[in-house]
Amino acid sequence: MFKRRRRITVIAEGLNIVGNVSAEGLVEVHGEIEGEVKCTALHVSKKGRIIGKIVSQDVVVNGTVDGPIHGVDVRLESNARVTGDVHHVSFVVEKGAFFDGKSIQKDLPAKEKTPKASAKQDTASQLQNESRSKASAQPTVA
């Protein structure tokens, strides 16, 4: 009867955010974010820019990213400029994209019989937990 609306957050061109962004659903970045971005799916448009860490299941970059990417499916489109390591299960780099960093492939969880979407969520949760434990192990500078 009621259709479930897909959650989309848009960071418009001309909008600059300094701080962390956390959202459920798709985040489209046409502006600039300086900080960590955590979401379900992320699309950085040609004019979009992120300076900081990305943690998302699906990541498509056609703009600029300066920082590490932790994702399940990561795609760098032809106008992408990425400086930072990419932690992924699946990684595609289109012709024309610039990538300066390490490609670090992660395995899907051992749950072979689980549907693909559930396996993606498990891997994304695992990536987020790894990033939290690494962050908490680092000393705080005052």
N, CA, C and O atoms as CSV, one atom per row, in Angstrom:
chain,resi,resn,atom,element,x,y,z
A,1,MET,N,N,0.825,-1.182,0.000
A,1,MET,CA,C,0.000,0.000,0.000
A,1,MET,C,C,0.875,1.253,0.000
A,1,MET,O,O,0.742,2.109,-0.875
A,2,PHE,N,N,1.781,1.356,0.998
A,2,PHE,CA,C,2.672,2.498,1.041
A,2,PHE,C,C,4.031,2.072,0.547
A,2,PHE,O,O,4.562,1.053,0.989
A,3,LYS,N,N,4.592,2.823,-0.347
A,3,LYS,CA,C,5.938,2.520,-0.823
A,3,LYS,C,C,6.952,3.108,0.143
A,3,LYS,O,O,6.777,4.212,0.658
A,4,ARG,N,N,7.993,2.364,0.375
A,4,ARG,CA,C,9.050,2.841,1.252
A,4,ARG,C,C,9.903,3.846,0.475
A,4,ARG,O,O,10.403,3.539,-0.607
A,5,ARG,N,N,10.060,5.020,1.023
A,5,ARG,CA,C,10.828,6.064,0.346
A,5,ARG,C,C,12.311,5.825,0.571
A,5,ARG,O,O,12.747,5.519,1.680
A,6,ARG,N,N,13.059,5.966,-0.478
A,6,ARG,CA,C,14.500,5.811,-0.403
A,6,ARG,C,C,15.080,7.074,0.220
A,6,ARG,O,O,14.755,8.188,-0.189
A,7,ARG,N,N,15.942,6.884,1.212
A,7,ARG,CA,C,16.538,8.022,1.905
A,7,ARG,C,C,17.712,8.554,1.101
A,7,ARG,O,O,18.650,7.820,0.790
A,8,ILE,N,N,17.650,9.837,0.768
A,8,ILE,CA,C,18.733,10.485,0.029
A,8,ILE,C,C,19.077,11.789,0.736
A,8,ILE,O,O,18.200,12.599,1.037
A,9,THR,N,N,20.360,11.976,0.994
A,9,THR,CA,C,20.855,13.222,1.571
A,9,THR,C,C,21.724,13.881,0.513
A,9,THR,O,O,22.631,13.251,-0.031
A,10,VAL,N,N,21.448,15.151,0.218
A,10,VAL,CA,C,22.194,15.855,-0.814
A,10,VAL,C,C,22.996,16.991,-0.178
A,10,VAL,O,O,22.449,17.854,0.508
A,11,ILE,N,N,24.296,16.967,-0.423
A,11,ILE,CA,C,25.177,18.072,-0.049
A,11,ILE,C,C,25.341,18.888,-1.330
A,11,ILE,O,O,26.104,18.517,-2.222
A,12,ALA,N,N,24.630,19.981,-1.407
A,12,ALA,CA,C,24.541,20.758,-2.644
A,12,ALA,C,C,25.839,21.486,-2.970
A,12,ALA,O,O,26.662,21.752,-2.094
A,13,GLU,N,N,25.999,21.799,-4.245
A,13,GLU,CA,C,27.140,22.584,-4.705
A,13,GLU,C,C,27.134,23.927,-3.974
A,13,GLU,O,O,26.090,24.570,-3.854
A,14,GLY,N,N,28.293,24.344,-3.492
A,14,GLY,CA,C,28.403,25.592,-2.748
A,14,GLY,C,C,28.282,25.403,-1.238
A,14,GLY,O,O,28.586,26.316,-0.471
A,15,LEU,N,N,27.838,24.217,-0.810
A,15,LEU,CA,C,27.730,23.936,0.616
A,15,LEU,C,C,29.028,23.289,1.090
A,15,LEU,O,O,29.465,22.281,0.534
A,16,ASN,N,N,29.643,23.872,2.118
A,16,ASN,CA,C,30.873,23.338,2.697
A,16,ASN,C,C,30.586,22.938,4.133
A,16,ASN,O,O,30.156,23.758,4.943
A,17,ILE,N,N,30.829,21.664,4.443
A,17,ILE,CA,C,30.605,21.158,5.787
A,17,ILE,C,C,31.951,20.838,6.413
A,17,ILE,O,O,32.756,20.108,5.834
A,18,VAL,N,N,32.196,21.386,7.601
A,18,VAL,CA,C,33.386,21.046,8.382
A,18,VAL,C,C,32.881,20.276,9.582
A,18,VAL,O,O,32.279,20.851,10.489
A,19,GLY,N,N,33.125,18.961,9.590
A,19,GLY,CA,C,32.629,18.085,10.634
A,19,GLY,C,C,32.228,16.757,10.043
A,19,GLY,O,O,32.219,16.585,8.824
A,20,ASN,N,N,31.899,15.830,10.897
A,20,ASN,CA,C,31.558,14.490,10.451
A,20,ASN,C,C,30.110,14.421,9.982
A,20,ASN,O,O,29.234,15.114,10.499
A,21,VAL,N,N,29.881,13.556,8.977
A,21,VAL,CA,C,28.543,13.351,8.430
A,21,VAL,C,C,28.201,11.879,8.569
A,21,VAL,O,O,28.978,11.011,8.172
A,22,SER,N,N,27.022,11.601,9.141
A,22,SER,CA,C,26.552,10.233,9.294
A,22,SER,C,C,25.101,10.202,8.821
A,22,SER,O,O,24.275,10.994,9.275
A,23,ALA,N,N,24.797,9.275,7.901
A,23,ALA,CA,C,23.444,9.222,7.355
A,23,ALA,C,C,23.096,7.808,6.931
A,23,ALA,O,O,23.967,7.027,6.549
A,24,GLU,N,N,21.795,7.488,7.005
A,24,GLU,CA,C,21.302,6.235,6.456
A,24,GLU,C,C,20.879,6.504,5.028
A,24,GLU,O,O,20.357,7.575,4.720
A,25,GLY,N,N,21.101,5.541,4.160
A,25,GLY,CA,C,20.723,5.693,2.766
A,25,GLY,C,C,21.836,6.317,1.946
A,25,GLY,O,O,23.005,6.291,2.333
A,26,LEU,N,N,21.458,6.874,0.817
A,26,LEU,CA,C,22.399,7.456,-0.141
A,26,LEU,C,C,22.752,8.893,0.233
A,26,LEU,O,O,21.881,9.688,0.587
A,27,VAL,N,N,24.044,9.212,0.149
A,27,VAL,CA,C,24.505,10.593,0.306
A,27,VAL,C,C,25.125,11.014,-1.017
A,27,VAL,O,O,26.068,10.383,-1.496
A,28,GLU,N,N,24.598,12.078,-1.605
A,28,GLU,CA,C,25.157,12.647,-2.833
A,28,GLU,C,C,25.920,13.902,-2.454
A,28,GLU,O,O,25.374,14.796,-1.807
A,29,VAL,N,N,27.184,13.971,-2.857
A,29,VAL,CA,C,28.025,15.117,-2.513
A,29,VAL,C,C,28.333,15.902,-3.785
A,29,VAL,O,O,29.028,15.428,-4.684
A,30,HIS,N,N,27.791,17.122,-3.829
A,30,HIS,CA,C,28.084,18.050,-4.924
A,30,HIS,C,C,28.899,19.223,-4.397
A,30,HIS,O,O,29.487,19.980,-5.169
A,31,GLY,N,N,28.929,19.366,-3.082
A,31,GLY,CA,C,29.696,20.417,-2.410
A,31,GLY,C,C,30.968,19.840,-1.814
A,31,GLY,O,O,31.628,19.005,-2.432
A,32,GLU,N,N,31.319,20.298,-0.582
A,32,GLU,CA,C,32.557,19.855,0.054
A,32,GLU,C,C,32.312,19.452,1.502
A,32,GLU,O,O,31.580,20.115,2.236
A,33,ILE,N,N,32.945,18.342,1.895
A,33,ILE,CA,C,32.892,17.886,3.285
A,33,ILE,C,C,34.323,17.717,3.770
A,33,ILE,O,O,35.138,17.048,3.134
A,34,GLU,N,N,34.612,18.337,4.913
A,34,GLU,CA,C,35.907,18.145,5.557
A,34,GLU,C,C,35.634,17.440,6.876
A,34,GLU,O,O,35.297,18.069,7.878
A,35,GLY,N,N,35.788,16.117,6.855
A,35,GLY,CA,C,35.488,15.291,8.016
A,35,GLY,C,C,35.137,13.893,7.576
A,35,GLY,O,O,35.147,13.588,6.383
A,36,GLU,N,N,34.828,13.047,8.528
A,36,GLU,CA,C,34.507,11.649,8.234
A,36,GLU,C,C,33.078,11.536,7.727
A,36,GLU,O,O,32.181,12.224,8.214
A,37,VAL,N,N,32.870,10.653,6.735
A,37,VAL,CA,C,31.547,10.414,6.168
A,37,VAL,C,C,31.210,8.942,6.350
A,37,VAL,O,O,31.934,8.065,5.877
A,38,LYS,N,N,30.081,8.674,7.055
A,38,LYS,CA,C,29.588,7.310,7.247
A,38,LYS,C,C,28.168,7.254,6.713
A,38,LYS,O,O,27.308,8.032,7.127
A,39,CYS,N,N,27.925,6.323,5.783
A,39,CYS,CA,C,26.588,6.186,5.214
A,39,CYS,C,C,26.445,4.810,4.568
A,39,CYS,O,O,27.394,4.026,4.541
A,40,THR,N,N,25.261,4.527,4.051
A,40,THR,CA,C,25.007,3.260,3.383
A,40,THR,C,C,25.576,3.270,1.976
A,40,THR,O,O,26.237,2.317,1.561
A,41,ALA,N,N,25.320,4.349,1.237
A,41,ALA,CA,C,25.821,4.499,-0.131
A,41,ALA,C,C,26.259,5.946,-0.312
A,41,ALA,O,O,25.655,6.864,0.243
A,42,LEU,N,N,27.322,6.139,-1.097
A,42,LEU,CA,C,27.882,7.476,-1.288
A,42,LEU,C,C,28.184,7.708,-2.754
A,42,LEU,O,O,28.755,6.848,-3.423
A,43,HIS,N,N,27.799,8.873,-3.250
A,43,HIS,CA,C,28.152,9.278,-4.605
A,43,HIS,C,C,28.768,10.670,-4.541
A,43,HIS,O,O,28.119,11.630,-4.127
A,44,VAL,N,N,30.022,10.766,-4.953
A,44,VAL,CA,C,30.719,12.053,-5.003
A,44,VAL,C,C,30.700,12.499,-6.459
A,44,VAL,O,O,31.336,11.883,-7.314
A,45,SER,N,N,29.963,13.580,-6.736
A,45,SER,CA,C,29.815,14.047,-8.106
A,45,SER,C,C,31.105,14.700,-8.602
A,45,SER,O,O,32.061,14.875,-7.846
A,46,LYS,N,N,31.111,15.050,-9.872
A,46,LYS,CA,C,32.284,15.644,-10.520
A,46,LYS,C,C,32.790,16.874,-9.768
A,46,LYS,O,O,33.999,17.089,-9.686
A,47,LYS,N,N,31.883,17.684,-9.218
A,47,LYS,CA,C,32.284,18.892,-8.483
A,47,LYS,C,C,32.387,18.647,-6.978
A,47,LYS,O,O,32.768,19.551,-6.234
A,48,GLY,N,N,32.055,17.446,-6.524
A,48,GLY,CA,C,32.087,17.120,-5.108
A,48,GLY,C,C,33.504,16.873,-4.605
A,48,GLY,O,O,34.392,16.481,-5.362
A,49,ARG,N,N,33.697,17.117,-3.288
A,49,ARG,CA,C,35.020,16.932,-2.685
A,49,ARG,C,C,34.854,16.498,-1.233
A,49,ARG,O,O,34.065,17.075,-0.485
A,50,ILE,N,N,35.610,15.476,-0.849
A,50,ILE,CA,C,35.631,15.021,0.538
A,50,ILE,C,C,37.077,14.964,0.993
A,50,ILE,O,O,37.928,14.347,0.352
A,51,ILE,N,N,37.334,15.626,2.123
A,51,ILE,CA,C,38.653,15.572,2.754
A,51,ILE,C,C,38.440,14.857,4.083
A,51,ILE,O,O,38.003,15.464,5.061
A,52,GLY,N,N,38.747,13.581,4.110
A,52,GLY,CA,C,38.522,12.792,5.310
A,52,GLY,C,C,38.190,11.364,4.962
A,52,GLY,O,O,38.157,10.981,3.792
A,53,LYS,N,N,37.948,10.590,5.984
A,53,LYS,CA,C,37.694,9.163,5.851
A,53,LYS,C,C,36.257,8.900,5.398
A,53,LYS,O,O,35.326,9.595,5.802
A,54,ILE,N,N,36.101,7.883,4.551
A,54,ILE,CA,C,34.787,7.452,4.080
A,54,ILE,C,C,34.561,6.018,4.530
A,54,ILE,O,O,35.427,5.161,4.354
A,55,VAL,N,N,33.376,5.756,5.119
A,55,VAL,CA,C,32.955,4.402,5.475
A,55,VAL,C,C,31.552,4.224,4.911
A,55,VAL,O,O,30.600,4.849,5.379
A,56,SER,N,N,31.431,3.357,3.890
A,56,SER,CA,C,30.148,3.146,3.227
A,56,SER,C,C,30.151,1.803,2.515
A,56,SER,O,O,31.209,1.305,2.130
A,57,GLN,N,N,28.975,1.215,2.338
A,57,GLN,CA,C,28.895,-0.057,1.615
A,57,GLN,C,C,29.231,0.152,0.145
A,57,GLN,O,O,30.106,-0.522,-0.398
A,58,ASP,N,N,28.543,1.075,-0.492
A,58,ASP,CA,C,28.737,1.356,-1.912
A,58,ASP,C,C,29.287,2.766,-2.061
A,58,ASP,O,O,28.716,3.721,-1.533
A,59,VAL,N,N,30.399,2.896,-2.784
A,59,VAL,CA,C,31.029,4.199,-2.976
A,59,VAL,C,C,31.283,4.410,-4.464
A,59,VAL,O,O,31.925,3.588,-5.119
A,60,VAL,N,N,30.770,5.523,-4.990
A,60,VAL,CA,C,31.048,5.915,-6.370
A,60,VAL,C,C,31.655,7.306,-6.305
A,60,VAL,O,O,31.055,8.232,-5.761
A,61,VAL,N,N,32.865,7.444,-6.871
A,61,VAL,CA,C,33.554,8.732,-6.840
A,61,VAL,C,C,33.778,9.206,-8.271
A,61,VAL,O,O,34.373,8.501,-9.087
A,62,ASN,N,N,33.294,10.407,-8.562
A,62,ASN,CA,C,33.570,11.051,-9.841
A,62,ASN,C,C,34.169,12.428,-9.587
A,62,ASN,O,O,34.416,13.186,-10.526
A,63,GLY,N,N,34.402,12.749,-8.325
A,63,GLY,CA,C,34.990,14.023,-7.914
A,63,GLY,C,C,36.308,13.780,-7.203
A,63,GLY,O,O,37.104,12.948,-7.639
A,64,THR,N,N,36.549,14.500,-6.106
A,64,THR,CA,C,37.824,14.447,-5.389
A,64,THR,C,C,37.644,13.888,-3.986
A,64,THR,O,O,36.741,14.296,-3.256
A,65,VAL,N,N,38.512,12.949,-3.616
A,65,VAL,CA,C,38.541,12.411,-2.257
A,65,VAL,C,C,39.987,12.414,-1.800
A,65,VAL,O,O,40.865,11.874,-2.474
A,66,ASP,N,N,40.229,13.030,-0.645
A,66,ASP,CA,C,41.558,13.041,-0.036
A,66,ASP,C,C,41.419,12.386,1.329
A,66,ASP,O,O,41.112,13.048,2.321
A,67,GLY,N,N,41.649,11.074,1.369
A,67,GLY,CA,C,41.502,10.308,2.606
A,67,GLY,C,C,41.174,8.875,2.277
A,67,GLY,O,O,40.895,8.547,1.124
A,68,PRO,N,N,41.203,8.013,3.280
A,68,PRO,CA,C,40.943,6.588,3.045
A,68,PRO,C,C,39.466,6.309,2.791
A,68,PRO,O,O,38.581,6.999,3.298
A,69,ILE,N,N,39.232,5.272,1.988
A,69,ILE,CA,C,37.875,4.813,1.699
A,69,ILE,C,C,37.752,3.384,2.210
A,69,ILE,O,O,38.562,2.523,1.867
A,70,HIS,N,N,36.725,3.135,3.039
A,70,HIS,CA,C,36.420,1.793,3.538
A,70,HIS,C,C,35.046,1.443,2.998
A,70,HIS,O,O,34.042,1.996,3.447
A,71,GLY,N,N,34.991,0.522,2.031
A,71,GLY,CA,C,33.720,0.172,1.436
A,71,GLY,C,C,33.674,-1.272,1.009
A,71,GLY,O,O,34.668,-1.992,1.098
A,72,VAL,N,N,32.512,-1.693,0.544
A,72,VAL,CA,C,32.344,-3.031,-0.006
A,72,VAL,C,C,32.555,-2.948,-1.507
A,72,VAL,O,O,33.477,-3.564,-2.041
A,73,ASP,N,N,31.711,-2.196,-2.189
A,73,ASP,CA,C,31.857,-1.966,-3.628
A,73,ASP,C,C,32.307,-0.527,-3.843
A,73,ASP,O,O,31.590,0.408,-3.486
A,74,VAL,N,N,33.491,-0.345,-4.425
A,74,VAL,CA,C,34.044,0.991,-4.645
A,74,VAL,C,C,34.304,1.160,-6.138
A,74,VAL,O,O,34.904,0.298,-6.780
A,75,ARG,N,N,33.840,2.290,-6.681
A,75,ARG,CA,C,34.019,2.573,-8.110
A,75,ARG,C,C,34.561,3.988,-8.272
A,75,ARG,O,O,33.980,4.947,-7.763
A,76,LEU,N,N,35.680,4.114,-8.984
A,76,LEU,CA,C,36.239,5.419,-9.317
A,76,LEU,C,C,35.931,5.685,-10.778
A,76,LEU,O,O,36.440,4.999,-11.664
A,77,GLU,N,N,35.094,6.683,-11.025
A,77,GLU,CA,C,34.703,7.011,-12.391
A,77,GLU,C,C,35.762,7.878,-13.056
A,77,GLU,O,O,36.733,8.276,-12.413
A,78,SER,N,N,35.584,8.167,-14.321
A,78,SER,CA,C,36.627,8.783,-15.153
A,78,SER,C,C,37.161,10.122,-14.648
A,78,SER,O,O,38.315,10.450,-14.925
A,79,ASN,N,N,36.370,10.903,-13.920
A,79,ASN,CA,C,36.842,12.201,-13.421
A,79,ASN,C,C,37.312,12.153,-11.967
A,79,ASN,O,O,37.612,13.188,-11.373
A,80,ALA,N,N,37.374,10.962,-11.403
A,80,ALA,CA,C,37.744,10.813,-9.991
A,80,ALA,C,C,39.215,11.159,-9.761
A,80,ALA,O,O,40.083,10.878,-10.588
A,81,ARG,N,N,39.462,11.786,-8.592
A,81,ARG,CA,C,40.825,12.060,-8.115
A,81,ARG,C,C,40.863,11.629,-6.657
A,81,ARG,O,O,40.371,12.335,-5.777
A,82,VAL,N,N,41.450,10.465,-6.411
A,82,VAL,CA,C,41.458,9.891,-5.068
A,82,VAL,C,C,42.896,9.753,-4.583
A,82,VAL,O,O,43.736,9.129,-5.231
A,83,THR,N,N,43.155,10.356,-3.418
A,83,THR,CA,C,44.449,10.218,-2.745
A,83,THR,C,C,44.161,9.589,-1.390
A,83,THR,O,O,43.609,10.233,-0.498
A,84,GLY,N,N,44.539,8.331,-1.247
A,84,GLY,CA,C,44.286,7.605,-0.007
A,84,GLY,C,C,44.061,6.141,-0.299
A,84,GLY,O,O,43.747,5.760,-1.427
A,85,ASP,N,N,44.221,5.328,0.718
A,85,ASP,CA,C,44.043,3.889,0.565
A,85,ASP,C,C,42.572,3.540,0.411
A,85,ASP,O,O,41.699,4.191,0.983
A,86,VAL,N,N,42.313,2.490,-0.381
A,86,VAL,CA,C,40.948,2.020,-0.595
A,86,VAL,C,C,40.851,0.588,-0.073
A,86,VAL,O,O,41.499,-0.320,-0.595
A,87,HIS,N,N,40.027,0.399,0.970
A,87,HIS,CA,C,39.755,-0.909,1.559
A,87,HIS,C,C,38.423,-1.362,0.967
A,87,HIS,O,O,37.423,-0.656,1.098
A,88,HIS,N,N,38.391,-2.523,0.320
A,88,HIS,CA,C,37.227,-2.903,-0.476
A,88,HIS,C,C,37.090,-4.405,-0.608
A,88,HIS,O,O,38.008,-5.159,-0.283
A,89,VAL,N,N,35.922,-4.834,-1.095
A,89,VAL,CA,C,35.708,-6.200,-1.554
A,89,VAL,C,C,35.784,-6.179,-3.075
A,89,VAL,O,O,36.435,-7.029,-3.682
A,90,SER,N,N,35.121,-5.211,-3.682
A,90,SER,CA,C,35.111,-5.032,-5.134
A,90,SER,C,C,35.604,-3.622,-5.450
A,90,SER,O,O,35.178,-2.663,-4.805
A,91,PHE,N,N,36.499,-3.481,-6.439
A,91,PHE,CA,C,37.094,-2.178,-6.749
A,91,PHE,C,C,37.213,-2.021,-8.257
A,91,PHE,O,O,37.819,-2.856,-8.929
A,92,VAL,N,N,36.628,-0.938,-8.791
A,92,VAL,CA,C,36.671,-0.651,-10.223
A,92,VAL,C,C,37.258,0.740,-10.414
A,92,VAL,O,O,36.830,1.693,-9.763
A,93,VAL,N,N,38.233,0.854,-11.302
A,93,VAL,CA,C,38.825,2.146,-11.642
A,93,VAL,C,C,38.636,2.352,-13.141
A,93,VAL,O,O,39.203,1.619,-13.951
A,94,GLU,N,N,37.837,3.353,-13.505
A,94,GLU,CA,C,37.597,3.631,-14.918
A,94,GLU,C,C,38.783,4.368,-15.539
A,94,GLU,O,O,39.571,5.013,-14.848
A,95,LYS,N,N,38.884,4.253,-16.843
A,95,LYS,CA,C,39.920,4.953,-17.594
A,95,LYS,C,C,39.781,6.456,-17.357
A,95,LYS,O,O,38.683,7.006,-17.452
A,96,GLY,N,N,40.900,7.117,-17.046
A,96,GLY,CA,C,40.898,8.560,-16.808
A,96,GLY,C,C,40.906,8.921,-15.326
A,96,GLY,O,O,41.240,10.051,-14.970
A,97,ALA,N,N,40.544,7.983,-14.463
A,97,ALA,CA,C,40.531,8.253,-13.018
A,97,ALA,C,C,41.962,8.326,-12.500
A,97,ALA,O,O,42.851,7.645,-13.009
A,98,PHE,N,N,42.182,9.178,-11.461
A,98,PHE,CA,C,43.481,9.286,-10.805
A,98,PHE,C,C,43.363,8.648,-9.436
A,98,PHE,O,O,42.449,8.962,-8.673
A,99,PHE,N,N,44.294,7.744,-9.122
A,99,PHE,CA,C,44.271,7.054,-7.837
A,99,PHE,C,C,45.693,6.960,-7.316
A,99,PHE,O,O,46.559,6.358,-7.949
A,100,ASP,N,N,45.931,7.572,-6.129
A,100,ASP,CA,C,47.237,7.516,-5.484
A,100,ASP,C,C,47.040,6.957,-4.086
A,100,ASP,O,O,46.639,7.677,-3.172
A,101,GLY,N,N,47.323,5.675,-3.925
A,101,GLY,CA,C,47.142,5.009,-2.640
A,101,GLY,C,C,47.251,3.515,-2.830
A,101,GLY,O,O,47.634,3.037,-3.897
A,102,LYS,N,N,46.909,2.783,-1.786
A,102,LYS,CA,C,46.937,1.328,-1.839
A,102,LYS,C,C,45.519,0.794,-2.006
A,102,LYS,O,O,44.559,1.332,-1.456
A,103,SER,N,N,45.420,-0.270,-2.775
A,103,SER,CA,C,44.175,-1.012,-2.887
A,103,SER,C,C,44.294,-2.201,-1.944
A,103,SER,O,O,45.154,-3.061,-2.132
A,104,ILE,N,N,43.428,-2.252,-0.923
A,104,ILE,CA,C,43.501,-3.304,0.078
A,104,ILE,C,C,42.195,-4.087,0.030
A,104,ILE,O,O,41.150,-3.613,0.477
A,105,GLN,N,N,42.276,-5.304,-0.522
A,105,GLN,CA,C,41.067,-6.111,-0.696
A,105,GLN,C,C,40.722,-6.868,0.570
A,105,GLN,O,O,41.575,-7.510,1.183
A,106,LYS,N,N,39.449,-6.783,0.954
A,106,LYS,CA,C,38.906,-7.512,2.107
A,106,LYS,C,C,38.042,-8.644,1.573
A,106,LYS,O,O,37.448,-8.524,0.501
A,107,ASP,N,N,37.970,-9.739,2.314
A,107,ASP,CA,C,37.107,-10.853,1.932
A,107,ASP,C,C,35.717,-10.643,2.493
A,107,ASP,O,O,35.539,-10.007,3.532
A,108,LEU,N,N,34.722,-11.193,1.783
A,108,LEU,CA,C,33.373,-11.213,2.329
A,108,LEU,C,C,33.367,-12.159,3.519
A,108,LEU,O,O,34.185,-13.076,3.575
A,109,PRO,N,N,32.468,-11.959,4.466
A,109,PRO,CA,C,32.382,-12.882,5.597
A,109,PRO,C,C,32.141,-14.308,5.113
A,109,PRO,O,O,31.693,-14.513,3.985
A,110,ALA,N,N,32.431,-15.281,5.947
A,110,ALA,CA,C,32.319,-16.696,5.590
A,110,ALA,C,C,30.880,-17.149,5.352
A,110,ALA,O,O,30.660,-18.298,4.967
A,111,LYS,N,N,29.919,-16.293,5.567
A,111,LYS,CA,C,28.501,-16.639,5.392
A,111,LYS,C,C,28.170,-16.721,3.900
A,111,LYS,O,O,27.511,-15.831,3.363
A,112,GLU,N,N,28.615,-17.766,3.241
A,112,GLU,CA,C,28.412,-17.950,1.802
A,112,GLU,C,C,26.936,-18.049,1.442
A,112,GLU,O,O,26.535,-17.609,0.364
A,113,LYS,N,N,26.122,-18.618,2.325
A,113,LYS,CA,C,24.718,-18.885,2.021
A,113,LYS,C,C,23.827,-17.684,2.269
A,113,LYS,O,O,22.623,-17.756,2.020
A,114,THR,N,N,24.375,-16.593,2.746
A,114,THR,CA,C,23.592,-15.406,3.056
A,114,THR,C,C,23.335,-14.620,1.773
A,114,THR,O,O,24.202,-14.587,0.899
A,115,PRO,N,N,22.170,-13.988,1.634
A,115,PRO,CA,C,21.931,-13.151,0.466
A,115,PRO,C,C,22.976,-12.048,0.355
A,115,PRO,O,O,23.559,-11.628,1.355
A,116,LYS,N,N,23.206,-11.585,-0.868
A,116,LYS,CA,C,24.246,-10.595,-1.135
A,116,LYS,C,C,24.084,-9.331,-0.291
A,116,LYS,O,O,25.069,-8.830,0.252
A,117,ALA,N,N,22.874,-8.809,-0.172
A,117,ALA,CA,C,22.667,-7.567,0.592
A,117,ALA,C,C,23.057,-7.756,2.049
A,117,ALA,O,O,23.680,-6.877,2.646
A,118,SER,N,N,22.700,-8.885,2.620
A,118,SER,CA,C,23.040,-9.147,4.014
A,118,SER,C,C,24.540,-9.294,4.189
A,118,SER,O,O,25.099,-8.814,5.175
A,119,ALA,N,N,25.200,-9.955,3.239
A,119,ALA,CA,C,26.659,-10.107,3.296
A,119,ALA,C,C,27.338,-8.751,3.186
A,119,ALA,O,O,28.343,-8.508,3.854
A,120,LYS,N,N,26.800,-7.862,2.347
A,120,LYS,CA,C,27.341,-6.508,2.226
A,120,LYS,C,C,27.234,-5.767,3.548
A,120,LYS,O,O,28.179,-5.098,3.964
A,121,GLN,N,N,26.079,-5.883,4.217
A,121,GLN,CA,C,25.886,-5.198,5.483
A,121,GLN,C,C,26.842,-5.732,6.538
A,121,GLN,O,O,27.391,-4.960,7.325
A,122,ASP,N,N,27.048,-7.056,6.562
A,122,ASP,CA,C,27.975,-7.647,7.520
A,122,ASP,C,C,29.383,-7.129,7.298
A,122,ASP,O,O,30.084,-6.798,8.255
A,123,THR,N,N,29.810,-7.054,6.022
A,123,THR,CA,C,31.152,-6.580,5.708
A,123,THR,C,C,31.287,-5.103,6.055
A,123,THR,O,O,32.314,-4.688,6.590
A,124,ALA,N,N,30.259,-4.302,5.755
A,124,ALA,CA,C,30.309,-2.879,6.083
A,124,ALA,C,C,30.389,-2.690,7.593
A,124,ALA,O,O,31.133,-1.833,8.070
A,125,SER,N,N,29.630,-3.480,8.352
A,125,SER,CA,C,29.694,-3.396,9.816
A,125,SER,C,C,31.077,-3.771,10.315
A,125,SER,O,O,31.608,-3.144,11.232
A,126,GLN,N,N,31.659,-4.800,9.706
A,126,GLN,CA,C,33.004,-5.226,10.083
A,126,GLN,C,C,34.009,-4.107,9.805
A,126,GLN,O,O,34.888,-3.844,10.626
A,127,LEU,N,N,33.882,-3.445,8.648
A,127,LEU,CA,C,34.782,-2.345,8.310
A,127,LEU,C,C,34.626,-1.197,9.297
A,127,LEU,O,O,35.622,-0.597,9.704
A,128,GLN,N,N,33.385,-0.877,9.693
A,128,GLN,CA,C,33.157,0.196,10.653
A,128,GLN,C,C,33.749,-0.158,12.009
A,128,GLN,O,O,34.352,0.693,12.663
A,129,ASN,N,N,33.582,-1.408,12.439
A,129,ASN,CA,C,34.138,-1.827,13.723
A,129,ASN,C,C,35.658,-1.768,13.709
A,129,ASN,O,O,36.270,-1.368,14.699
A,130,GLU,N,N,36.283,-2.169,12.578
A,130,GLU,CA,C,37.739,-2.086,12.461
A,130,GLU,C,C,38.199,-0.643,12.559
A,130,GLU,O,O,39.191,-0.345,13.224
A,131,SER,N,N,37.472,0.260,11.892
A,131,SER,CA,C,37.881,1.667,11.908
A,131,SER,C,C,37.708,2.275,13.299
A,131,SER,O,O,38.504,3.120,13.709
A,132,ARG,N,N,36.653,1.844,14.040
A,132,ARG,CA,C,36.455,2.340,15.407
A,132,ARG,C,C,37.560,1.863,16.325
A,132,ARG,O,O,38.083,2.633,17.131
A,133,SER,N,N,37.920,0.580,16.202
A,133,SER,CA,C,38.957,0.053,17.096
A,133,SER,C,C,40.305,0.685,16.801
A,133,SER,O,O,41.091,0.900,17.724
A,134,LYS,N,N,40.597,0.987,15.544
A,134,LYS,CA,C,41.850,1.655,15.203
A,134,LYS,C,C,41.840,3.089,15.728
A,134,LYS,O,O,42.853,3.581,16.225
A,135,ALA,N,N,40.693,3.754,15.616
A,135,ALA,CA,C,40.597,5.140,16.086
A,135,ALA,C,C,40.734,5.224,17.593
A,135,ALA,O,O,41.347,6.158,18.109
A,136,SER,N,N,40.166,4.252,18.310
A,136,SER,CA,C,40.240,4.306,19.773
A,136,SER,C,C,41.630,3.933,20.260
A,136,SER,O,O,42.002,4.270,21.384
A,137,ALA,N,N,42.404,3.241,19.427
A,137,ALA,CA,C,43.764,2.857,19.833
A,137,ALA,C,C,44.759,3.997,19.632
A,137,ALA,O,O,45.874,3.948,20.150
A,138,GLN,N,N,44.357,5.024,18.881
A,138,GLN,CA,C,45.263,6.131,18.621
A,138,GLN,C,C,45.190,7.135,19.760
A,138,GLN,O,O,44.110,7.409,20.281
A,139,PRO,N,N,46.358,7.694,20.154
A,139,PRO,CA,C,46.354,8.676,21.238
A,139,PRO,C,C,45.666,9.961,20.812
A,139,PRO,O,O,45.691,10.327,19.637
A,140,THR,N,N,45.058,10.638,21.760
A,140,THR,CA,C,44.402,11.908,21.514
A,140,THR,C,C,45.374,13.031,21.749
A,140,THR,O,O,46.066,13.068,22.766
A,141,VAL,N,N,45.425,13.959,20.794
A,141,VAL,CA,C,46.327,15.100,20.908
A,141,VAL,C,C,45.517,16.298,21.375
A,141,VAL,O,O,44.500,16.641,20.771
A,142,ALA,N,N,45.962,16.931,22.442
A,142,ALA,CA,C,45.218,18.058,22.994
A,142,ALA,C,C,45.793,19.364,22.502
A,142,ALA,O,O,45.296,20.431,22.862
